[in-house]
Amino acid sequence: MLEKISQKSVFGKIASLASRGMDFGTTRTRRMLDALGGPDGKLKIIHIAGTNGKGSTAEYVTRILVAAGRRTGTFSSPEVYSYFEQFRIDGKTVERRRLAQCFLRAYEVAESLGATRFEAETAGALLAFAESGCEYAVVECGLGGLNDATNAVNKKELAIITSIGLEHTSVLGGTLEEICAHKAGIIKNCPALVNAYQCGEVKKYFENTGAFFCVPSEISERGFTYGGERYRIKMYGEAQAYNAACAVEAARRLNIGVDAIRKGIESTELPGRCEVIKKDRIYILDGAHNPQSFLPLSDLLKKYADKKITVIYGCLSDKDAAGCLKILSSLAQSIITVPTRGVRACGARETLEVCKKLFKNARCEESAEKALNTADGEVIAVCGTFTILKEAKQAIRRRSYGQAKGDKSR
């Protein structure tokens, strides 16, 4: 079949399912998986839910398993720089032909069931992992947990809950207790580990579920101690010690040795999380999108307090822009808002009205690239959503190339 249909056409068919929007529930995905031969049943699944830290925790777990020689598939979202980075085996994107073959089969079933794009991607990813001989699958929830498509899987080795805050309140509920209930929905006949980087209300909720809290005994700027072992980490922010501790505990429960755990933890880094690029000036790319996730970025910017800082900000329509930007308002001298894309996009001028209340120097541009070309800061922080980071990084590369060729213009 694939010989008659190009890979590009297959991925285009999957993309076309986005027109169906978001429709939560696990029934369609379960029916898809059954129709595809139950690939989830052939995998040891580690399922991760939470507001912040899902991607980091998934990467820590993945790197540990790979270091231990366990073939591991990883399904994460959203994309940062490439669509295909969401589907990885042993840390590398799935071979494109294999993915296309599995996605074509998933698409055909999705069409018959009226499934959404994310449901088809979930089923297609698990099929690709199973048919590629993976032992483990590290699976990150798309939104929530209880009614997320990824929760359609029949069995799990572990459930991991990362830090929780108010998010997607129109879908998950307006209180922390309601949101916790959605996240806790991934705990189905399996041990549950909870990141201890939580507020009191969240801790109380999960104490009543019998879940195990992963608490580092000592934390420094770039390391932590857990279970009597000391680990170094590359990623920035206090929360990373808690994310990594969850991964360490998960690995211990899977009988992974300490050498592989240490190697995995110490090698983990992720694009678009306080990512620093030093070229003609200092650029920081961070997909932080809620107040809690802005704290590591704030801490990093404090290290550049002696320099002029400009923020380039874009956000989705359901995000707390004021809550996020208040954290940066005393650190940056100016802010430039840019539009975002997608079904939850927010316009630059709409966001600008929020910024004017917090920053003395606030304006908007029609794209991240134009914002970068007109920004006058020595440090440029691009943040608010992963959806603008790809454009920003490409623009930074073009600027650097132009300067290398002798073009000093901005």
C-alpha positions as a Markdown table, in Angstrom:
| # | Residue | x | y | z |
|---|---|---|---|---|
| 1 | Met | 0.0 | 0.0 | 0.0 |
| 2 | Leu | 2.7 | 2.5 | 1.0 |
| 3 | Glu | 4.4 | 2.0 | -2.4 |
| 4 | Lys | 1.4 | 3.6 | -4.0 |
| 5 | Ile | 1.1 | 6.5 | -1.4 |
| 6 | Ser | 4.0 | 8.8 | -0.6 |
| 7 | Gln | 5.2 | 9.2 | 2.9 |
| 8 | Lys | 4.4 | 12.9 | 2.6 |
| 9 | Ser | 0.9 | 12.1 | 1.7 |
| 10 | Val | 0.5 | 9.8 | 4.7 |
| 11 | Phe | 1.6 | 12.5 | 7.2 |
| 12 | Gly | -0.6 | 14.9 | 5.3 |
| 13 | Lys | -3.6 | 12.6 | 5.9 |
| 14 | Ile | -2.8 | 12.5 | 9.6 |
| 15 | Ala | -2.5 | 16.3 | 9.7 |
| 16 | Ser | -5.9 | 16.6 | 8.0 |
| 17 | Leu | -7.5 | 15.0 | 11.0 |
| 18 | Ala | -6.8 | 18.1 | 13.0 |
| 19 | Ser | -10.0 | 19.6 | 11.4 |
| 20 | Arg | -11.9 | 17.4 | 13.8 |
| 21 | Gly | -10.5 | 19.4 | 16.7 |
| 22 | Met | -10.2 | 18.0 | 20.2 |
| 23 | Asp | -12.7 | 15.4 | 21.4 |
| 24 | Phe | -11.7 | 13.8 | 24.6 |
| 25 | Gly | -12.3 | 10.2 | 25.7 |
| 26 | Thr | -10.5 | 6.8 | 25.4 |
| 27 | Thr | -13.2 | 4.7 | 23.6 |
| 28 | Arg | -12.1 | 5.5 | 20.0 |
| 29 | Thr | -8.4 | 5.1 | 20.8 |
| 30 | Arg | -9.1 | 1.7 | 22.5 |
| 31 | Arg | -11.1 | 0.6 | 19.4 |
| 32 | Met | -8.2 | 1.7 | 17.2 |
| 33 | Leu | -5.6 | -0.2 | 19.2 |
| 34 | Asp | -7.7 | -3.3 | 19.1 |
| 35 | Ala | -8.2 | -3.0 | 15.4 |
| 36 | Leu | -4.4 | -2.7 | 15.0 |
| 37 | Gly | -3.8 | -5.9 | 16.9 |
| 38 | Gly | -3.3 | -4.4 | 20.4 |
| 39 | Pro | 0.2 | -3.1 | 20.1 |
| 40 | Asp | 0.0 | -1.6 | 23.6 |
| 41 | Gly | -0.2 | -5.1 | 25.1 |
| 42 | Lys | 3.2 | -5.9 | 23.6 |
| 43 | Leu | 4.9 | -3.0 | 25.5 |
| 44 | Lys | 5.8 | -2.1 | 29.0 |
| 45 | Ile | 4.3 | 1.3 | 29.3 |
| 46 | Ile | 5.4 | 4.1 | 31.6 |
| 47 | His | 2.6 | 6.7 | 31.5 |
| 48 | Ile | 3.3 | 10.3 | 32.5 |
| 49 | Ala | 0.8 | 13.1 | 33.4 |
| 50 | Gly | 1.1 | 16.5 | 35.0 |
| 51 | Thr | 1.1 | 20.2 | 34.3 |
| 52 | Asn | 4.8 | 20.9 | 34.2 |
| 53 | Gly | 7.8 | 18.6 | 33.8 |
| 54 | Lys | 6.2 | 15.8 | 31.7 |
| 55 | Gly | 8.7 | 16.2 | 28.8 |
| 56 | Ser | 11.7 | 16.4 | 31.1 |
| 57 | Thr | 10.6 | 13.4 | 33.1 |
| 58 | Ala | 9.9 | 11.4 | 30.0 |
| 59 | Glu | 13.4 | 12.2 | 28.7 |
| 60 | Tyr | 15.1 | 11.3 | 32.0 |
| 61 | Val | 13.3 | 7.9 | 32.0 |
| 62 | Thr | 14.0 | 7.3 | 28.3 |
| 63 | Arg | 17.8 | 8.1 | 28.7 |
| 64 | Ile | 18.0 | 5.7 | 31.7 |
| 65 | Leu | 16.3 | 2.9 | 29.9 |
| 66 | Val | 18.5 | 3.4 | 26.8 |
| 67 | Ala | 21.6 | 3.5 | 29.0 |
| 68 | Ala | 20.5 | 0.1 | 30.4 |
| 69 | Gly | 20.2 | -1.4 | 27.0 |
| 70 | Arg | 16.4 | -1.5 | 26.9 |
| 71 | Arg | 14.9 | -0.7 | 23.5 |
| 72 | Thr | 12.5 | 2.1 | 24.3 |
| 73 | Gly | 9.9 | 4.1 | 22.3 |
| 74 | Thr | 9.0 | 7.6 | 23.5 |
| 75 | Phe | 5.8 | 9.5 | 22.5 |
| 76 | Ser | 5.7 | 13.1 | 23.6 |
| 77 | Ser | 4.0 | 16.3 | 22.6 |
| 78 | Pro | 3.9 | 19.1 | 21.5 |
| 79 | Glu | 6.6 | 19.3 | 18.9 |
| 80 | Val | 9.3 | 22.0 | 19.4 |
| 81 | Tyr | 11.5 | 22.0 | 16.3 |
| 82 | Ser | 10.2 | 19.0 | 14.3 |
| 83 | Tyr | 7.0 | 17.1 | 14.1 |
| 84 | Phe | 8.9 | 13.8 | 14.0 |
| 85 | Glu | 10.7 | 14.5 | 17.3 |
| 86 | Gln | 7.5 | 13.4 | 19.1 |
| 87 | Phe | 8.0 | 9.8 | 18.0 |
| 88 | Arg | 11.4 | 8.4 | 19.0 |
| 89 | Ile | 13.1 | 5.0 | 19.6 |
| 90 | Asp | 16.1 | 4.9 | 21.8 |
| 91 | Gly | 16.2 | 8.7 | 21.7 |
| 92 | Lys | 16.2 | 9.0 | 17.9 |
| 93 | Thr | 13.3 | 9.8 | 15.6 |
| 94 | Val | 11.5 | 6.7 | 14.3 |
| 95 | Glu | 12.7 | 5.7 | 10.8 |
| 96 | Arg | 10.4 | 7.6 | 8.5 |
| 97 | Arg | 9.3 | 4.7 | 6.4 |
| 98 | Arg | 8.4 | 2.6 | 9.4 |
| 99 | Leu | 6.4 | 5.5 | 10.9 |
| 100 | Ala | 4.6 | 6.1 | 7.6 |
| 101 | Gln | 3.6 | 2.5 | 7.4 |
| 102 | Cys | 2.1 | 2.5 | 10.9 |
| 103 | Phe | 0.5 | 5.9 | 10.5 |
| 104 | Leu | -1.2 | 4.8 | 7.3 |
| 105 | Arg | -2.8 | 1.8 | 9.0 |
| 106 | Ala | -3.8 | 4.1 | 12.0 |
| 107 | Tyr | -5.3 | 6.7 | 9.6 |
| 108 | Glu | -7.4 | 4.1 | 7.8 |
| 109 | Val | -8.9 | 2.9 | 11.2 |
| 110 | Ala | -9.2 | 6.5 | 12.4 |
| 111 | Glu | -11.3 | 7.4 | 9.3 |
| 112 | Ser | -13.7 | 4.5 | 10.0 |
| 113 | Leu | -14.1 | 5.6 | 13.6 |
| 114 | Gly | -14.1 | 9.4 | 13.2 |
| 115 | Ala | -11.0 | 9.6 | 15.4 |
| 116 | Thr | -9.0 | 12.8 | 16.0 |
| 117 | Arg | -5.5 | 13.5 | 14.9 |
| 118 | Phe | -4.0 | 13.0 | 18.4 |
| 119 | Glu | -5.9 | 9.7 | 18.8 |
| 120 | Ala | -4.5 | 8.5 | 15.4 |
| 121 | Glu | -1.0 | 9.6 | 16.4 |
| 122 | Thr | -1.2 | 7.8 | 19.7 |
| 123 | Ala | -2.3 | 4.5 | 18.1 |
| 124 | Gly | 0.2 | 4.9 | 15.3 |
| 125 | Ala | 3.1 | 5.6 | 17.7 |
| 126 | Leu | 2.4 | 2.6 | 19.8 |
| 127 | Leu | 2.1 | 0.4 | 16.7 |
| 128 | Ala | 5.5 | 1.7 | 15.5 |
| 129 | Phe | 7.1 | 1.0 | 18.8 |
| 130 | Ala | 5.7 | -2.6 | 19.0 |
| 131 | Glu | 6.6 | -3.4 | 15.4 |
| 132 | Ser | 10.1 | -2.0 | 16.0 |
| 133 | Gly | 10.7 | -4.5 | 18.8 |
| 134 | Cys | 10.6 | -2.0 | 21.7 |
| 135 | Glu | 10.4 | -3.4 | 25.2 |
| 136 | Tyr | 9.3 | -0.2 | 26.8 |
| 137 | Ala | 7.2 | 2.8 | 25.8 |
| 138 | Val | 7.4 | 6.1 | 27.6 |
| 139 | Val | 4.1 | 7.8 | 26.9 |
| 140 | Glu | 3.3 | 11.5 | 27.8 |
| 141 | Cys | -0.3 | 12.6 | 28.1 |
| 142 | Gly | -1.5 | 15.1 | 25.7 |
| 143 | Leu | -4.0 | 16.9 | 28.0 |
| 144 | Gly | -5.2 | 15.9 | 31.4 |
| 145 | Gly | -5.0 | 12.1 | 31.9 |
| 146 | Leu | -8.3 | 10.4 | 32.7 |
| 147 | Asn | -9.9 | 11.2 | 29.3 |
| 148 | Asp | -6.7 | 11.6 | 27.3 |
| 149 | Ala | -6.3 | 9.3 | 24.3 |
| 150 | Thr | -3.0 | 7.8 | 25.8 |
| 151 | Asn | -5.0 | 6.5 | 28.7 |
| 152 | Ala | -6.7 | 3.9 | 26.4 |
| 153 | Val | -3.8 | 1.5 | 26.9 |
| 154 | Asn | -4.8 | -1.7 | 28.8 |
| 155 | Lys | -1.8 | -2.2 | 31.0 |
| 156 | Lys | 1.0 | -0.1 | 32.5 |
| 157 | Glu | 4.2 | -0.8 | 34.3 |
| 158 | Leu | 4.2 | 2.6 | 36.1 |
| 159 | Ala | 2.2 | 5.8 | 36.3 |
| 160 | Ile | 4.2 | 9.0 | 37.0 |
| 161 | Ile | 2.5 | 12.3 | 38.0 |
| 162 | Thr | 4.6 | 15.4 | 37.6 |
| 163 | Ser | 3.9 | 18.8 | 39.2 |
| 164 | Ile | 0.4 | 20.1 | 39.0 |
| 165 | Gly | -1.1 | 23.5 | 38.7 |
| 166 | Leu | -4.2 | 25.2 | 37.2 |
| 167 | Glu | -4.4 | 24.6 | 33.5 |
| 168 | His | -7.0 | 24.0 | 30.7 |
| 169 | Thr | -9.7 | 24.8 | 33.3 |
| 170 | Ser | -12.4 | 24.8 | 30.7 |
| 171 | Val | -11.7 | 21.1 | 30.1 |
| 172 | Leu | -10.2 | 19.8 | 33.4 |
| 173 | Gly | -12.1 | 21.9 | 35.9 |
| 174 | Gly | -11.5 | 25.2 | 37.8 |
| 175 | Thr | -10.0 | 23.8 | 41.0 |
| 176 | Leu | -6.8 | 21.9 | 41.8 |
| 177 | Glu | -8.8 | 19.0 | 43.1 |
| 178 | Glu | -10.6 | 18.6 | 39.8 |
| 179 | Ile | -7.4 | 18.8 | 37.9 |
| 180 | Cys | -5.7 | 16.3 | 40.2 |
| 181 | Ala | -8.6 | 13.9 | 39.6 |
| 182 | His | -7.9 | 14.0 | 35.8 |
| 183 | Lys | -4.2 | 13.5 | 36.3 |
| 184 | Ala | -4.8 | 10.6 | 38.8 |
| 185 | Gly | -6.9 | 9.0 | 36.1 |
| 186 | Ile | -3.8 | 7.4 | 34.6 |
| 187 | Ile | -3.3 | 5.3 | 37.7 |
| 188 | Lys | -4.9 | 2.0 | 36.6 |
| 189 | Asn | -3.7 | -1.2 | 38.2 |
| 190 | Cys | -0.1 | -0.1 | 38.4 |
| 191 | Pro | 2.3 | 1.6 | 40.9 |
| 192 | Ala | 2.1 | 5.4 | 40.9 |
| 193 | Leu | 5.0 | 7.8 | 41.5 |
| 194 | Val | 4.4 | 11.4 | 42.3 |
| 195 | Asn | 6.8 | 14.3 | 41.9 |
| 196 | Ala | 7.1 | 16.0 | 45.3 |
| 197 | Tyr | 7.4 | 19.5 | 43.7 |
| 198 | Gln | 3.7 | 20.2 | 44.6 |
| 199 | Cys | 1.6 | 22.6 | 46.6 |
| 200 | Gly | 0.0 | 21.4 | 49.8 |
| 201 | Glu | -3.4 | 20.8 | 48.3 |
| 202 | Val | -2.0 | 18.6 | 45.5 |
| 203 | Lys | 0.2 | 16.6 | 48.0 |
| 204 | Lys | -2.9 | 16.0 | 50.2 |
| 205 | Tyr | -4.9 | 14.7 | 47.3 |
| 206 | Phe | -2.2 | 12.2 | 46.2 |
| 207 | Glu | -1.5 | 11.1 | 49.7 |
| 208 | Asn | -5.0 | 9.7 | 49.7 |
| 209 | Thr | -4.3 | 7.7 | 46.6 |
| 210 | Gly | -1.5 | 5.7 | 48.1 |
| 211 | Ala | 1.0 | 7.0 | 45.5 |
| 212 | Phe | 4.7 | 7.2 | 46.3 |
| 213 | Phe | 6.3 | 10.6 | 46.6 |
| 214 | Cys | 9.8 | 11.0 | 45.1 |
| 215 | Val | 11.6 | 13.5 | 47.4 |
| 216 | Pro | 15.3 | 14.4 | 46.8 |
| 217 | Ser | 17.2 | 14.7 | 50.1 |
| 218 | Glu | 19.4 | 17.5 | 49.0 |
| 219 | Ile | 19.3 | 19.8 | 46.0 |
| 220 | Ser | 22.0 | 22.2 | 44.6 |
| 221 | Glu | 22.0 | 24.3 | 41.4 |
| 222 | Arg | 23.1 | 21.4 | 39.1 |
| 223 | Gly | 22.6 | 18.3 | 41.2 |
| 224 | Phe | 20.6 | 16.4 | 43.8 |
| 225 | Thr | 20.8 | 13.4 | 46.1 |
| 226 | Tyr | 18.2 | 10.7 | 46.1 |
| 227 | Gly | 18.3 | 7.3 | 47.8 |
| 228 | Gly | 21.8 | 7.9 | 49.0 |
| 229 | Glu | 23.2 | 8.5 | 45.5 |
| 230 | Arg | 24.4 | 11.8 | 44.2 |
| 231 | Tyr | 23.4 | 12.9 | 40.6 |
| 232 | Arg | 24.4 | 15.8 | 38.4 |
| 233 | Ile | 21.9 | 17.3 | 36.0 |
| 234 | Lys | 22.3 | 19.5 | 32.9 |
| 235 | Met | 18.8 | 21.0 | 32.8 |
| 236 | Tyr | 18.1 | 24.3 | 34.6 |
| 237 | Gly | 15.7 | 25.0 | 37.5 |
| 238 | Glu | 15.0 | 23.5 | 40.9 |
| 239 | Ala | 12.1 | 21.5 | 39.6 |
| 240 | Gln | 14.5 | 19.4 | 37.5 |
| 241 | Ala | 15.8 | 17.7 | 40.6 |
| 242 | Tyr | 12.3 | 16.5 | 41.4 |
| 243 | Asn | 11.6 | 15.5 | 37.8 |
| 244 | Ala | 14.9 | 13.5 | 37.8 |
| 245 | Ala | 14.1 | 11.9 | 41.2 |
| 246 | Cys | 10.9 | 10.5 | 39.8 |
| 247 | Ala | 12.9 | 9.0 | 36.9 |
| 248 | Val | 15.4 | 7.5 | 39.4 |
| 249 | Glu | 12.6 | 5.9 | 41.4 |
| 250 | Ala | 11.0 | 4.6 | 38.3 |
| 251 | Ala | 14.2 | 3.0 | 37.2 |
| 252 | Arg | 14.8 | 1.4 | 40.6 |
| 253 | Arg | 11.4 | -0.2 | 40.4 |
| 254 | Leu | 12.2 | -1.6 | 37.0 |
| 255 | Asn | 15.4 | -3.1 | 38.5 |
| 256 | Ile | 17.8 | -0.8 | 36.5 |
| 257 | Gly | 21.3 | -0.6 | 37.9 |
| 258 | Val | 22.7 | 2.6 | 39.4 |
| 259 | Asp | 25.4 | 3.1 | 36.7 |
| 260 | Ala | 22.7 | 3.2 | 33.9 |
| 261 | Ile | 20.6 | 5.5 | 36.1 |
| 262 | Arg | 23.5 | 7.9 | 36.6 |
| 263 | Lys | 24.5 | 7.9 | 33.0 |
| 264 | Gly | 20.9 | 8.5 | 31.9 |
| 265 | Ile | 20.2 | 11.3 | 34.3 |
| 266 | Glu | 23.5 | 13.1 | 33.6 |
| 267 | Ser | 23.1 | 13.0 | 29.9 |
| 268 | Thr | 19.5 | 14.4 | 29.7 |
| 269 | Glu | 18.8 | 17.7 | 28.1 |
| 270 | Leu | 15.8 | 18.9 | 26.1 |
| 271 | Pro | 15.5 | 21.5 | 23.4 |
| 272 | Gly | 13.3 | 24.5 | 24.2 |
| 273 | Arg | 13.7 | 24.3 | 28.0 |
| 274 | Cys | 15.8 | 27.3 | 29.1 |
| 275 | Glu | 17.9 | 26.5 | 26.0 |
| 276 | Val | 20.8 | 29.0 | 25.8 |
| 277 | Ile | 22.3 | 30.0 | 22.4 |
| 278 | Lys | 25.3 | 32.3 | 22.4 |
| 279 | Lys | 25.9 | 33.9 | 19.0 |
| 280 | Asp | 25.9 | 37.7 | 18.3 |
| 281 | Arg | 24.1 | 38.0 | 21.6 |
| 282 | Ile | 22.6 | 35.7 | 24.2 |
| 283 | Tyr | 19.4 | 34.0 | 23.2 |
| 284 | Ile | 17.2 | 31.9 | 25.6 |
| 285 | Leu | 14.5 | 29.7 | 24.1 |
| 286 | Asp | 11.9 | 28.4 | 26.6 |
| 287 | Gly | 8.5 | 26.9 | 26.0 |
| 288 | Ala | 7.3 | 28.0 | 29.5 |
| 289 | His | 3.6 | 28.6 | 29.3 |
| 290 | Asn | 2.2 | 28.9 | 32.8 |
| 291 | Pro | 3.3 | 30.8 | 35.9 |
| 292 | Gln | 5.0 | 27.8 | 37.6 |
| 293 | Ser | 7.0 | 27.0 | 34.5 |
| 294 | Phe | 8.2 | 30.6 | 34.2 |
| 295 | Leu | 10.2 | 30.3 | 37.5 |
| 296 | Pro | 13.3 | 28.5 | 36.0 |
| 297 | Leu | 13.4 | 31.1 | 33.2 |
| 298 | Ser | 13.2 | 33.9 | 35.8 |
| 299 | Asp | 16.0 | 32.3 | 37.8 |
| 300 | Leu | 18.1 | 32.1 | 34.6 |
| 301 | Leu | 17.5 | 35.7 | 33.6 |
| 302 | Lys | 18.7 | 36.8 | 37.1 |
| 303 | Lys | 22.1 | 35.6 | 36.1 |
| 304 | Tyr | 22.1 | 38.3 | 33.3 |
| 305 | Ala | 20.9 | 41.1 | 35.6 |
| 306 | Asp | 23.8 | 43.3 | 34.4 |
| 307 | Lys | 22.7 | 43.1 | 30.8 |
| 308 | Lys | 19.8 | 44.6 | 28.9 |
| 309 | Ile | 17.1 | 42.0 | 28.6 |
| 310 | Thr | 14.3 | 41.9 | 26.0 |
| 311 | Val | 11.4 | 39.3 | 26.1 |
| 312 | Ile | 9.8 | 38.1 | 22.9 |
| 313 | Tyr | 6.5 | 36.6 | 24.0 |
| 314 | Gly | 3.7 | 34.7 | 22.3 |
| 315 | Cys | 1.0 | 32.6 | 24.0 |
| 316 | Leu | -2.1 | 30.5 | 23.4 |
| 317 | Ser | -5.5 | 31.9 | 24.1 |
| 318 | Asp | -6.2 | 29.7 | 27.2 |
| 319 | Lys | -3.0 | 30.7 | 29.0 |
| 320 | Asp | -2.5 | 33.1 | 32.0 |
| 321 | Ala | -0.4 | 35.7 | 30.2 |
| 322 | Ala | -0.5 | 38.2 | 33.1 |
| 323 | Gly | 0.5 | 35.6 | 35.6 |
| 324 | Cys | 3.4 | 34.5 | 33.5 |
| 325 | Leu | 4.7 | 37.9 | 32.6 |
| 326 | Lys | 4.5 | 39.4 | 36.1 |
| 327 | Ile | 7.3 | 37.0 | 37.0 |
| 328 | Leu | 9.6 | 38.6 | 34.3 |
| 329 | Ser | 8.4 | 42.2 | 34.5 |
| 330 | Ser | 11.1 | 43.3 | 37.0 |
| 331 | Leu | 13.9 | 41.5 | 35.0 |
| 332 | Ala | 13.4 | 42.7 | 31.4 |
| 333 | Gln | 13.6 | 46.3 | 30.1 |
| 334 | Ser | 11.3 | 45.6 | 27.2 |
| 335 | Ile | 8.9 | 43.1 | 25.7 |
| 336 | Ile | 7.7 | 42.4 | 22.1 |
| 337 | Thr | 4.6 | 40.3 | 21.6 |
| 338 | Val | 4.2 | 38.1 | 18.5 |
| 339 | Pro | 1.2 | 36.1 | 17.2 |
| 340 | Thr | 0.9 | 32.4 | 17.6 |
| 341 | Arg | -0.7 | 29.8 | 15.2 |
| 342 | Gly | -3.2 | 27.0 | 15.6 |
| 343 | Val | -6.7 | 26.5 | 16.9 |
| 344 | Arg | -5.8 | 28.2 | 20.2 |
| 345 | Ala | -3.8 | 31.0 | 18.7 |
| 346 | Cys | -3.6 | 34.4 | 20.3 |
| 347 | Gly | -2.9 | 37.7 | 18.4 |
| 348 | Ala | 0.1 | 39.9 | 19.2 |
| 349 | Arg | -2.1 | 43.0 | 19.8 |
| 350 | Glu | -4.4 | 41.1 | 22.1 |
| 351 | Thr | -1.4 | 40.0 | 24.2 |
| 352 | Leu | 0.1 | 43.5 | 24.0 |
| 353 | Glu | -2.7 | 45.0 | 26.2 |
| 354 | Val | -1.6 | 42.7 | 29.0 |
| 355 | Cys | 2.0 | 43.6 | 28.5 |
| 356 | Lys | 1.4 | 47.3 | 28.7 |
| 357 | Lys | 0.2 | 47.0 | 32.2 |
| 358 | Leu | 3.5 | 45.3 | 33.3 |
| 359 | Phe | 6.2 | 46.7 | 31.1 |
| 360 | Lys | 7.2 | 50.3 | 30.4 |
| 361 | Asn | 8.4 | 49.4 | 26.9 |
| 362 | Ala | 6.0 | 47.1 | 25.2 |
| 363 | Arg | 5.2 | 46.7 | 21.5 |
| 364 | Cys | 4.2 | 44.0 | 19.0 |
| 365 | Glu | 5.6 | 42.6 | 15.8 |
| 366 | Glu | 4.0 | 40.4 | 13.2 |
| 367 | Ser | 6.4 | 37.5 | 13.6 |
| 368 | Ala | 9.1 | 36.1 | 15.9 |
| 369 | Glu | 11.8 | 36.8 | 13.2 |
| 370 | Lys | 10.8 | 40.5 | 12.9 |
| 371 | Ala | 10.9 | 40.7 | 16.7 |
| 372 | Leu | 14.4 | 39.3 | 16.8 |
| 373 | Asn | 15.6 | 41.6 | 14.1 |
| 374 | Thr | 14.3 | 44.7 | 15.9 |
| 375 | Ala | 15.0 | 43.8 | 19.5 |
| 376 | Asp | 17.8 | 45.8 | 21.0 |
| 377 | Gly | 18.6 | 43.6 | 24.1 |
| 378 | Glu | 21.9 | 42.0 | 24.9 |
| 379 | Val | 19.9 | 39.0 | 26.1 |
| 380 | Ile | 16.8 | 37.9 | 24.2 |
| 381 | Ala | 14.3 | 35.5 | 25.9 |
| 382 | Val | 11.8 | 33.9 | 23.5 |
| 383 | Cys | 9.0 | 32.3 | 25.6 |
| 384 | Gly | 5.3 | 31.7 | 26.2 |
| 385 | Thr | 4.7 | 28.7 | 24.0 |
| 386 | Phe | 6.6 | 26.0 | 22.1 |
| 387 | Thr | 4.8 | 27.1 | 18.9 |
| 388 | Ile | 7.1 | 30.1 | 18.3 |
| 389 | Leu | 10.4 | 28.5 | 19.2 |
| 390 | Lys | 11.0 | 26.8 | 15.8 |
| 391 | Glu | 10.6 | 30.1 | 13.9 |
| 392 | Ala | 12.8 | 31.9 | 16.4 |
| 393 | Lys | 15.6 | 29.3 | 16.2 |
| 394 | Gln | 15.6 | 29.4 | 12.4 |
| 395 | Ala | 15.8 | 33.2 | 12.5 |
| 396 | Ile | 18.7 | 33.1 | 14.9 |
| 397 | Arg | 20.5 | 30.7 | 12.6 |
| 398 | Arg | 19.9 | 33.1 | 9.7 |
| 399 | Arg | 21.2 | 36.0 | 11.7 |
| 400 | Ser | 24.3 | 34.1 | 12.7 |
| 401 | Tyr | 24.9 | 33.0 | 9.1 |
| 402 | Gly | 24.5 | 36.6 | 7.9 |
| 403 | Gln | 26.9 | 37.9 | 10.4 |
| 404 | Ala | 29.4 | 35.2 | 9.6 |
| 405 | Lys | 29.2 | 36.4 | 5.9 |
| 406 | Gly | 29.9 | 39.9 | 7.0 |
| 407 | Asp | 26.3 | 41.3 | 7.2 |
| 408 | Lys | 26.2 | 43.2 | 10.5 |
| 409 | Ser | 22.7 | 44.6 | 10.0 |
| 410 | Arg | 19.8 | 44.0 | 12.3 |
